[in-house]
Amino acid sequence: MDITMATQRPFDTEQDWRWLAVVQRDASADGTFVYAVLTTGVYCRPSCPSRTAKPENVSFHDNPADAEAAGYRPCKRCAPNSASSDAPITALVERVCRLIEQSDEPLGLPELAERVGLSPSYLHHCFKAITGLTPRAYGRAHQSRRVREALSDPASGITQAIHSAGFRSSGRFYENADAMLGMTPTAWKRGGQDTAILFAVGECSLGSVLVARSERGICAILLGDDPDVLLRDLQDQFPQAELDAGGNGFEEWIAQVVGLIDDPALGMDLPLDIRGTAFQQRVWQALREIPVGATASYTEVAERIGSPAAVRAVARACAANPLAVAIPCHRVVRRDGELSGYRWGVERKRALLDREADA
């Protein structure tokens, strides 16, 4: 698109706060607007270190999408089309999260973008970069959380819970119920009652290990020093489920998990019942793709799932992993290679990495 003088709008250099922000290279204004320079055909952040342009050659745009629609290209020095360092953009994304959470019905991307003054495409880009999810996926995750909370309310019926969570029809909810809850809504409302989970506790080189499985596959692998503590942890995860000790056939499941702990190169060929949010599922899948003997930083994992700004969210997903070793969150380290926290103890993390290095 050709750039013409029609894109320029006169402004008062003494009163226009945007021009003052450009002159002062005010970083706090980044994300609230961009400015374009007619003579260079480039648009920049307010804080751009480039030489200040003449005011008669400057035009202001609400966001990068508007500047690009006017025919300008992003500055290579300040990268105004990148959301990673925009504190104001982060605040806008947080505002969008609140809008999604407070709405009784799902909000579409165009409506969300209009409310915060961004183009739909730019909001989609920024939202995913910062949260690790698209606005639509975030809305679905919030709906899942709302319906779980509603089903936990003794005074709320199942149909009422479904509609109060923002589902416009029961049919749409039931299409996704298994992925959201891991069980039927009735079973969830009963706290997992009538959901059978078999478990067994064994011993391995790292201490005690509890393995539990549902009808779908292994749903928990817990490590620790005290079998009673591990059992209480399992009970907290499934407070009303029918927990039963696994029979003789369960020994093979325990043996495979213990074998994986002692010799990571063996691998494990057991079905997994992986329950988590959409973002957690993406992180956990990325962890399973890290080869034995290799490690990745939290930043690298965030980049691999296409959400480079979601490093802290990646760390939280690792901490929430219920399947030790099978989902190898122990292979995620700090950027400098040093070990960080591990749900089952840093010393176990070190031991796992040491034996994987020798595998």
DRENMAR-694380 format. One record per atom (N, C-alpha, C): residue in three letters; x, y, z. Coordinates in steps of 0.2 Angstrom, whole numbers, plus 5000, padded with zeros to 4 digits. Layout:
N
ALAXYZ...
END
This chain:
359
MET500449945000MET500050005000MET500450065000ASP500350114996ASP500750174995ASP500550225001ILE501150255004ILE501050305009ILE500950365006THR500450405008THR500250475006THR500250515012MET500250585010MET500150635015MET499450635018ALA498950595015ALA498350595018ALA498350555025THR498850515026THR498950475032THR499150525038GLN499450585036GLN499650625042GLN499150665045ARG499150675051ARG498650715055ARG498950775059PRO498850835058PRO499150885061PRO499050885069PHE499550895073PHE499450895080PHE499750955083ASP499650965089ASP499951025093ASP500550995097THR501151015094THR501750985097THR501851005105GLU501451055107GLU501551075114GLU501051035118GLN500451015115GLN499950985120GLN499850915118ASP500050885113ASP499850815111ASP500350775115TRP500050735120TRP500450695124TRP500850645121ARG500650625115ARG500950565111ARG501650595108TRP501650655106TRP502250685103TRP502750695109LEU502450715115LEU502950725121LEU503250665123ALA502850605122ALA503050545124ALA503650515119VAL503550535113VAL504050525108VAL504650565109VAL504650625110VAL505250665111VAL505550645118GLN505250625123GLN505550605129GLN505750525129ARG505550495123ARG505650415123ARG505350385129ASP504750395130ASP504450375136ASP504250305136ALA504550255139ALA504450185138ALA503750165141SER503450205146SER502850195149SER502250195144ALA502450235138ALA501850245133ALA501950185128ASP502450145128ASP502450085123ASP501850045124GLY501550025118GLY500949985118GLY500350025118THR500350095120THR499750135119THR499650165112PHE500150165108PHE500150195102PHE500750185098VAL500850185092VAL501450195088VAL501450255084TYR502050275082TYR502150335078TYR502450315071ALA502250345066ALA502550325059ALA502950395056VAL503450375052VAL503850435049VAL503750425042LEU503450485039LEU503350485032LEU503950475027THR504450505029THR505050505025THR505450445025THR505350405030THR505650335031THR505250275029GLY504550285030GLY504150235029GLY504150185034VAL504350205040VAL504450155046VAL503950185052TYR503750135056TYR503350155062TYR503750125068CYS503650165074CYS504050145080CYS503650145086ARG503950125091ARG503750135098ARG503850205100PRO503550225105PRO503650295108PRO504450295111SER504650245113SER505350245116SER505850225112CYS505750225105CYS506250205100CYS506850255101PRO507450225101PRO508050265102PRO508250305095SER507950295090SER508150325084SER508050395084ARG508350435080ARG508350505080ARG507650535079THR507450585083THR506850605083THR506650645076ALA506150625073ALA505950645067ALA505550715067LYS505550755062LYS505150815062LYS504450805063PRO504150845067PRO503450835068PRO502950835062GLU503150875057GLU502750875051GLU502750805047ASN503250765049ASN503250705045ASN502950645049VAL502750655055VAL502550605060VAL501750595060SER501550535060SER500850525061SER500750475067PHE500250475070PHE500050425076PHE499550375074HIS499650315076HIS499250255075HIS499050215081ASP498450195082ASP498350165088ASP498650095090ASN498850065084ASN499249995085ASN499649985079PRO500049935079PRO500449915073PRO500049895067ALA499449865068ALA499049845063ALA498849905059ASP498649955062ASP498350015059ASP498950055055ALA499550055058ALA500150085054ALA500350045048GLU500249975049GLU500449935043GLU499949945037ALA499249945040ALA498749965035ALA498850025031ALA499150075034ALA499350135031ALA499950135026GLY500250075026GLY500850065022GLY501550075025TYR501550075032TYR502150085035TYR502450015037ARG503150005038ARG503449945040ARG503749955047PRO503749895051PRO504049905058PRO504749925058CYS504949965063CYS505649985064CYS506049915067LYS506649905064LYS507049855066LYS507349865073ARG507449925075ARG507749935081ARG507349925087CYS506749955087CYS506249945093CYS505749895092ALA505749855086ALA505249805085ALA504549815088PRO504149875085PRO503549885088PRO502949835087ASN503049795083ASN502549735082ASN502649675086SER503149685091SER503249625096SER502949645102ALA502549595105ALA502249615111ALA502649595117SER503249565117SER503549535122SER503749585128SER503949645126SER504149695131SER503649755132ASP503049745130ASP502549795131ASP502149785137ALA502349825142ALA502049825149ALA501249845148PRO501149905144PRO500449925143PRO500049865139ILE500349835134ILE500049775131ILE499849725136THR500349705140THR500149655145THR499549675149ALA499549735151ALA498949765155ALA498349755151LEU498349765145LEU497749755140LEU497549685140VAL498049645139VAL497949575139VAL497549545146GLU497849575151GLU497549555158GLU496849585158ARG496649645155ARG496049665155ARG495549625151VAL495849595145VAL495449545141VAL495249485145CYS495749465149CYS495649405153CYS495049415158ARG495049475161ARG494449495165ARG493849495162LEU493849525156LEU493249535152LEU492949465150ILE493349415148ILE493149345147ILE492849315153GLU493249325159GLU493049295165GLU492349325168GLN492249385167GLN491649415169GLN491049415165SER491149395159SER490549385154SER490149325155ASP489449335155ASP489049275156ASP489049225150GLU489249255144GLU489249215138GLU489949225134PRO490149175130PRO490749185127PRO490849245123LEU491349285123LEU491449345119LEU491949325113GLY491749345107GLY492149335101GLY492749385101LEU493249365097LEU493849405096LEU493649475094PRO493249485089PRO493149555086PRO492849595092GLU492449575096GLU492149615102GLU492649625107LEU493049575109LEU493549585114LEU494049645111ALA494249635105ALA494749685102ALA494449755102GLU493849765100GLU493449825100GLU493449855107ARG493349815112ARG493349845119ARG494049865122VAL494549845119VAL495249865122VAL495549905116GLY495249925111GLY495549965106GLY496149935102LEU496149875101LEU496649845096LEU496249805090SER496649795085SER496349755080SER496349685082PRO495849645079PRO495849575081PRO496449535080SER496749545075SER497349505073SER497949525078TYR498049585080TYR498549605084TYR498349585091LEU497749585094LEU497549555100LEU497649485100HIS497549445095HIS497649375095HIS498349355096HIS498749395092HIS499549385093HIS499749405100CYS499549455103CYS499849475109CYS499549435115PHE498949415114PHE498649375119PHE498949305120LYS499149275114LYS499449205114LYS500149215116ALA500449265114ALA501149275116ALA501249275124ILE500749315127ILE500849325134ILE500549275138THR499949245136THR499649195140THR499749125138GLY500049115132GLY500149045129GLY499549015126LEU498949055127LEU498349025124LEU498049075119THR497549055115THR497249105111THR496649135115PRO496349185114PRO495749205118PRO495249155118ARG495049125113ARG494549075113ARG494749015117ALA495348995117ALA495548935121ALA495548955129TYR495749015130TYR495749045137TYR494949045139GLY494549065135GLY493849065137GLY493548995138ARG493748945134ARG493548875135ARG493848855142ALA494448865144ALA494748845150ALA494448875156HIS494248945155HIS493848975160HIS493148945161GLN492848925155GLN492148895156GLN492248825159SER492848785158SER492948725161SER492948735169ARG493348785171ARG493448795178ARG492748815181ARG492348855178ARG491748885180ARG491248825181VAL491248775176VAL490748725177VAL491048675182ARG491648665183ARG491948625189ARG491648655195GLU491748715196GLU491548745202GLU490848745203ALA490448755198ALA489648745199ALA489448675200LEU489748625197LEU489648555199LEU489748535206SER490248575209SER490448565216SER490048595221ASP489548635219ASP489048665223ASP488448615224PRO488348595230PRO487848555231PRO487148575229ALA487048645229ALA486448675228ALA486248685220SER486748665216SER486748675209SER486648615206GLY486148605201GLY485948545197GLY486448545191ILE486548495188ILE486948485182ILE486748535177THR486148535175THR485948585169THR486048655171GLN485948675177GLN486048745180GLN486748755180ALA487248715182ALA487948725182ALA488148735174ILE487948695170ILE488148705163ILE487948765160HIS487348795161HIS487148855159HIS487548915162SER487648905169SER487948965173SER488648975171ALA488948915168ALA489648925165ALA489748955159GLY489148975155GLY489149005149GLY489048965143PHE488848895144PHE488748855138PHE488048865136ARG487948885130ARG487248895127ARG486848835126SER487148785126SER486748715125SER487048665129SER486648615132SER486948555135SER487348515130GLY487048515124GLY487448475119GLY488148495118ARG488248555118ARG488948585117ARG489348565122PHE489148565128PHE489548545134PHE489648475134TYR489148435133TYR489348355133TYR489748335128GLU489848375122GLU490348355117GLU491048365120ASN491148405125ASN491848415128ASN491848395135ALA491348365138ALA491348345145ALA491948305147ASP492048255143ASP492648205145ASP493248235145ALA493448285141ALA494048315140ALA494148365146MET493548395148MET493548445153MET493648415160LEU493248365161LEU493148335168LEU493548265169GLY493648235164GLY493948165164GLY493448115167MET492848135167MET492348085169MET491648115168THR491148085169THR490448115168THR490348175172PRO489848215170PRO489648275175PRO489448245182THR489048195181THR488748165187THR489248135192ALA489748105189ALA490248075193ALA490648135196TRP490848195192TRP491148245195TRP490848285201LYS490148285200LYS489748325205LYS489748285211ARG489848215211ARG489948175217ARG490648175219GLY491048215217GLY491748215219GLY492148155216GLY491948135210GLY492348075208GLY492048005210GLN491448015214GLN491147955217GLN490947905211ASP491047845212ASP490947785207ASP491447785202THR491947825202THR492547825197THR493047785201ALA493247725198ALA493647675201ALA494447695199ILE494847695204ILE495547705203ILE495947655207LEU496347615203LEU496747565206LEU497447595207PHE497747575213PHE498447605214PHE498847555218ALA499447565218ALA499947525222ALA500547565223VAL500847545229VAL501547585231VAL502047535231GLY502647555227GLY503247515227GLY503847555229GLU504347515229GLU505047555231GLU505447555225CYS505847605224CYS506347615219CYS506947645222SER507447655217SER508047685219SER507947755222LEU507447795221LEU507247855223LEU506847865229GLY506647805232GLY506147805237GLY505547765236SER505047795238SER504347765237SER504047795231VAL503647745227VAL503347775221VAL502647745221LEU502147785220LEU501447765220LEU501247775212VAL500947725210VAL500647725203VAL499847715204ALA499547755200ALA498747745200ALA498547745193ARG497947715192ARG497747715185ARG496947715185SER496647745181SER495947745180SER495747695174GLU495147695172GLU495047655166GLU495347675160ARG495547735160ARG495847765154ARG496647755153GLY496947745159GLY497647735159GLY497947765166ILE498647765166ILE498947795172ILE498747865173CYS498547885179CYS498347955180CYS498747985186ALA499147945189ALA499647975194ALA500247935195ILE500847965195ILE501447935197ILE501747985202LEU501847965208LEU502048005214LEU502647985217LEU503148025218LEU503748005221LEU503848035228GLY504147995233GLY504248025240GLY504547975244ASP504547995251ASP504847955256ASP504347915260ASP503747935260ASP503247905265ASP502647885261PRO502547815260PRO501947795256PRO501347825259ASP501247835265ASP500647865268ASP500447935265VAL501047975264VAL500948045262VAL500748035254LEU501047995251LEU500847985244LEU500147965243LEU499947925247LEU499247905247LEU498747965248ARG498948005253ARG498548065255ARG498548115249ASP499048115245ASP499148155239ASP498648135234LEU498648065233LEU498148035228LEU497448055230GLN497248045237GLN496648055239GLN496448125238ASP496848175239ASP496748245238ASP496548255230GLN496848225226GLN496748235219GLN496048205217PHE495848145220PHE495248115218PHE494848105225PRO494548155228PRO494348155235PRO493748105236GLN493348095231GLN492748045231GLN492747985227ALA493347975224ALA493447915219ALA493447855223GLU493347795220GLU493447735224GLU494147705223LEU494547715228LEU495247705227LEU495347625230ASP495547585226ASP495647515228ASP496347495226ALA496647455230ALA497347425229ALA497347385223GLY497847395218GLY497847355212GLY498047275214GLY497747235210GLY497847165211GLY498547145208ASN498547075207ASN499247045204ASN499347075197GLY498847095193GLY499047115186GLY499347185187PHE499247225193PHE499547285193PHE500247285194GLU500547235196GLU501247225197GLU501647245191GLU501447225185GLU501747245179GLU501747325178TRP501247355180TRP501247425179TRP501747455183ILE501847435190ILE502347465194ILE503047445192ALA503147385189ALA503747365187ALA504047415181GLN503547425176GLN503747465171GLN503947535173VAL503547565178VAL503747635180VAL504447635184VAL504547585188VAL505147575192VAL505747565187GLY505547525182GLY506147515177GLY506247585173LEU505747625172LEU505947685168LEU506347735173ILE506247725179ILE506647775184ILE507347745184ASP507447685185ASP508147655185ASP508447655179ASP508147645173ASP508447645167ASP508047685162PRO508147745161PRO507747785157PRO507747765149ALA508247735147ALA508347715140ALA507747665138LEU507547625143LEU507047575142LEU506347605139GLY506247665142GLY505547695140GLY504947655143MET504347675142MET503747645145MET503247645140ASP502947585140ASP502347575135ASP501747565139LEU501447615142LEU500847605146LEU500447665144PRO499747655143PRO499247715142PRO499247765148LEU499247825146LEU499247885151LEU498547915151ASP498247935157ASP497647975157ASP497948035160ILE498048085155ILE498348145156ILE497748205156ARG497648235162ARG497148275163ARG497448345165GLY497248395161GLY497548465163GLY497148515158THR497348575159THR497048625155THR497448625148ALA497148665143ALA497348655136ALA498148675136PHE498348725140PHE499048755140PHE499448695143GLN499248675149GLN499648615152GLN499748565147GLN499248545144GLN499248485139GLN499848505134ARG499848565131ARG500348585126ARG501048575129VAL501148605136VAL501748605139VAL502048525140TRP501548485143TRP501748415144TRP501948375138GLN501548395133GLN501748355126GLN502448375124ALA502648445125ALA503248465123ALA503848435128LEU503648425134LEU504148385138LEU504248315136ARG503748285134ARG503848215132ARG504248205125GLU504348265122GLU504748265116GLU505448275117ILE505648295123ILE506348305125ILE506648235126PRO507248225122PRO507548155122PRO507848145128VAL507848075130VAL508248055136VAL508948075135GLY509248105141GLY509948135141GLY509948205139ALA509448235137ALA509448305135ALA509048345140THR509148415140THR508748455144THR508548515140ALA508048555143ALA507848615139ALA507648665145SER507748725143SER507548775148SER506848795148TYR506548825153TYR505848845153TYR505748895147THR506248935145THR506148985139THR506148945133GLU506548895132GLU506548855126GLU505848815125VAL505648785131VAL504948755131VAL504448805128ALA504448865131ALA503948915129ALA503948925122GLU504548935119GLU504648945112GLU504448885108ARG504548825110ARG504348765106ARG503548765106ILE503248785111ILE502448785110ILE502148845107GLY502648885105GLY502348945101GLY502149005106SER502349005112SER502149055117SER502849085121PRO503249115117PRO503949135120PRO503849175126ALA503349215127ALA503249255133ALA502949225139ALA502749155138ALA502449125144ALA502849075148VAL503449105150VAL503949065153VAL503749045160ARG503449095164ARG503149075170ARG502549025170ALA502149035165ALA501648985164ALA501848915163VAL502448905159VAL502748845158VAL502948815165ALA503348855169ALA503548835175ALA502948805180ARG502448845179ARG501848825183ARG501548755181ALA501548745174ALA501348685171ALA501748625173CYS502448635174CYS502848585176CYS502748565183ALA502648615187ALA502548605194ALA501848565195ALA501348575191ALA500748535191ALA500748465188ASN501248445186ASN501348385182ASN501148325187PRO500648285186PRO500448235191PRO500848165189LEU501248165184LEU501448095181LEU502248105181ALA502548095187ALA503248095187ALA503548045182VAL504148065179VAL504548025175VAL504148015168ALA503547995168ALA503147985162ALA503148045158ILE502948105161ILE503048165158ILE503648195161PRO504148205158PRO504848215161PRO504948285162CYS504648315167CYS504748385169CYS505448395172HIS505748335174HIS506448345177HIS506948365172ARG506748365166ARG507248385160ARG507248455159VAL506848495163VAL506748565162VAL507248595167VAL507648645165VAL508148675169VAL508148745168ARG508548785172ARG508548855171ARG508948875165ARG508948935162ARG509248955156ARG510048945157ASP510348955163ASP511048945164ASP511248865165GLY510748825165GLY510848755165GLY510848725173GLU510748775177GLU510648755184GLU509948725186LEU509948685191LEU509348645192LEU508848695196SER508248695195SER507748735198SER507248685202GLY506748715205GLY506248675209GLY506048605205TYR505848565209TYR505548495207TYR505048475212ARG504448455209ARG503848435214ARG504048385219TRP504548335217TRP504748285221TRP505448285223GLY505648345224GLY506348365227GLY506948365222VAL507348425223VAL507848435218VAL508348375218GLU508448345223GLU508948285223GLU508748235219ARG508048215219ARG507848165214ARG507948195207LYS507748255206LYS507848285199LYS508648275197ARG509048285201ARG509748275199ARG509948205198ALA509648165202ALA509848095201ALA509548065194LEU508948085193LEU508648065186LEU509048095180LEU509248155181LEU509648185175LEU510348145175ASP510648135180ASP511348105180ASP511248035177ARG510747995179ARG510747925176ARG510547925169GLU510147985167GLU509947985160GLU510548005156ALA511048045158ALA511648065155ALA512048005154ASP511947955158ASP512447895157ASP512047845153ALA511447855151ALA511047805148ALA511247795141
END
